[in-house]
Amino acid sequence: MPMRGPSDRSVHNAMAVTLVVVMMAAARATAIHWRSCVHQLLDRIIPHTMFVVFGALLIMLLRQPRRVIAIGRSALLVSGVALVAPTWLYVDRLCLLRADN
């Protein structure tokens, strides 16, 4: 189904711009974490994984513009997992270290 009106096109354009901005942020986060003195495994894996995932979502959006809502929901889900997973694991690690002391 093609995009019908200006509202559909504006949602598509907004999603494309959002994915590009998030990809730039993931690229910068990757560079920051690789230059960091403290090396955590998740800090090195998650940023460039997010860059690849959001790049794939952007390509999917450009090829299938009618799936903009599904792509937006997928981006939101992936962002939530990328935010919650390291937080949960780092807090869990801290609690285990405090329990040992």
C-alpha positions as CSV (number, residue, x, y, z in Angstrom):
1,M,0.0,0.0,0.0
2,P,1.6,3.3,-1.0
3,M,1.7,6.3,1.2
4,R,-1.4,8.4,0.6
5,G,-1.1,11.8,2.2
6,P,1.3,14.3,3.6
7,S,0.8,12.8,7.1
8,D,2.0,9.4,6.0
9,R,5.0,10.9,4.3
10,S,5.8,13.0,7.4
11,V,5.7,10.0,9.7
12,H,7.9,8.1,7.3
13,N,10.4,11.0,7.1
14,A,10.4,11.5,10.8
15,M,11.1,7.8,11.4
16,A,13.9,7.8,8.8
17,V,15.5,10.9,10.4
18,T,15.2,9.3,13.9
19,L,16.9,6.1,12.8
20,V,19.7,8.1,11.2
21,V,20.2,10.2,14.4
22,V,20.2,7.0,16.5
23,M,22.7,5.4,14.2
24,M,25.0,8.4,14.6
25,A,24.7,8.2,18.4
26,A,25.5,4.5,18.3
27,A,28.6,5.2,16.2
28,R,29.7,7.8,18.7
29,A,29.1,5.6,21.6
30,T,31.1,2.8,20.0
31,A,34.0,5.2,19.5
32,I,33.8,6.4,23.1
33,H,33.7,3.0,24.6
34,W,36.6,1.7,22.4
35,R,38.8,4.6,23.6
36,S,37.8,4.2,27.2
37,C,40.3,3.1,29.8
38,V,37.8,0.8,31.6
39,H,36.7,-2.0,29.4
40,Q,33.3,-3.6,30.0
41,L,32.2,-6.3,27.6
42,L,28.6,-5.0,27.2
43,D,29.9,-1.5,26.6
44,R,31.8,-2.8,23.6
45,I,29.1,-5.0,22.2
46,I,25.9,-3.1,22.6
47,P,26.7,0.2,20.8
48,H,27.9,-1.3,17.5
49,T,25.2,-3.9,17.7
50,M,22.6,-1.1,17.9
51,F,24.3,0.6,15.0
52,V,23.8,-2.5,12.9
53,V,20.3,-3.1,14.1
54,F,19.1,0.4,13.4
55,G,20.9,0.4,10.0
56,A,18.9,-2.7,9.1
57,L,15.7,-1.1,10.3
58,L,16.5,2.0,8.2
59,I,17.0,-0.2,5.1
60,M,13.8,-2.0,5.8
61,L,12.0,1.4,6.2
62,L,13.4,2.6,2.9
63,R,12.4,-0.6,1.1
64,Q,9.0,-1.1,2.8
65,P,7.6,2.3,3.8
66,R,4.2,0.9,4.6
67,R,5.7,-1.0,7.6
68,V,6.6,2.3,9.4
69,I,4.6,1.4,12.6
70,A,6.1,-2.0,12.9
71,I,9.6,-0.6,12.4
72,G,9.0,2.1,15.0
73,R,7.8,-0.5,17.5
74,S,10.8,-2.7,16.8
75,A,13.2,0.2,17.3
76,L,11.5,1.0,20.6
77,L,11.8,-2.6,21.8
78,V,15.5,-2.8,20.8
79,S,16.2,0.5,22.5
80,G,14.6,-0.7,25.7
81,V,16.5,-3.9,25.7
82,A,19.8,-2.1,25.0
83,L,19.1,0.3,27.9
84,V,17.8,-2.2,30.5
85,A,20.2,-5.2,29.9
86,P,23.4,-3.4,30.9
87,T,21.8,-1.6,33.7
88,W,20.3,-4.8,35.1
89,L,23.6,-6.7,34.8
90,Y,25.8,-3.9,36.3
91,V,23.4,-3.4,39.2
92,D,23.3,-7.2,39.8
93,R,27.1,-7.3,39.7
94,L,27.3,-4.5,42.2
95,C,24.9,-6.2,44.6
96,L,27.0,-9.4,44.4
97,L,30.2,-7.5,45.2
98,R,28.5,-5.7,48.1
99,A,27.2,-9.0,49.4
100,D,30.7,-10.5,49.5
101,N,32.1,-7.6,51.6
